[in-house]
Amino acid sequence: EPEVTQTPSHQVTQMGQEVILRCVPISNHLYFYWYRQILGQKVEFLVSFYNNEISEKSEIFDDQFSVERPDGSNFTLKIRSTKLEDSAMYFCASSVGQVASYNEQFFGPGTRLTVL
Amino acid sequence: GNSVTQMEGPVTLSEEAFLTINCTYTATGYPSLFWYVQYPGEGLQLLLKATKADDKGSNKGFEATYRKETTSFHLEKGSVQVSDSAVYFCALISNFGNEKLTFGTGTRLTIIP
């Protein structure tokens, strides 16, 4: 069964360093998403991406964040200069179509980012 | 704005017990409602959904009914199994053109034999 994969499963970095979180969405999916969950808090939407551009982003997704689909398979989230408060579990998701009532968002297992 | 409030965890039950995990929401218009489940080491998986008032979503013995009058979408199962141990997330989409999911905090469920 096709699935969304994410690497690495756990990333530890020093404050101020750049990190890139990687996702491989399901191959025929067209819409891609990043969410995050700070420990003990809600899963929060960060950004959605379609047709090689951002379609929506939250207020969390500031200039320190960027997303890219560098080739036909990967979808990446870059944090330019990490802060302590960026420590969280980051989930990638993808869907075939946009209307979520009819097009399930499939989630990866997450990358746990720890900023020291 | 949209928000989801779900029952604080963790919840521990014995096998074959009845399960209820409460979920209430605040949203504009008529949202679609979802329950996602996360088993250890895996991603969030859609468990069930309901797209309009009074709809009942069901899957794997779990059920939830979209109650507009109480803005609730409580998850229930009549007889839980050890394999149901997981984290359960209630979520909504507001259906006003954006497709971002708004989640609750998640409820960790542990079933003991």
Interface residues (C-beta under 8 A of the other chain):
Chain A: E3 V4 Q6 Y31 Y33 Y35 Q37 G40 Q41 K42 V43 E44 F45 S48 E56 S58 F91 A93 S95 Q98 V99 A100 S101 E104 Q105 F106 F107 G108 P109 G110
Chain B: V4 S32 Y36 G41 E42 G43 L44 Q45 L46 K49 T51 F89 A91 I93 N95 N98 E99 K100 L101 T102 F103 G104 T105 G106
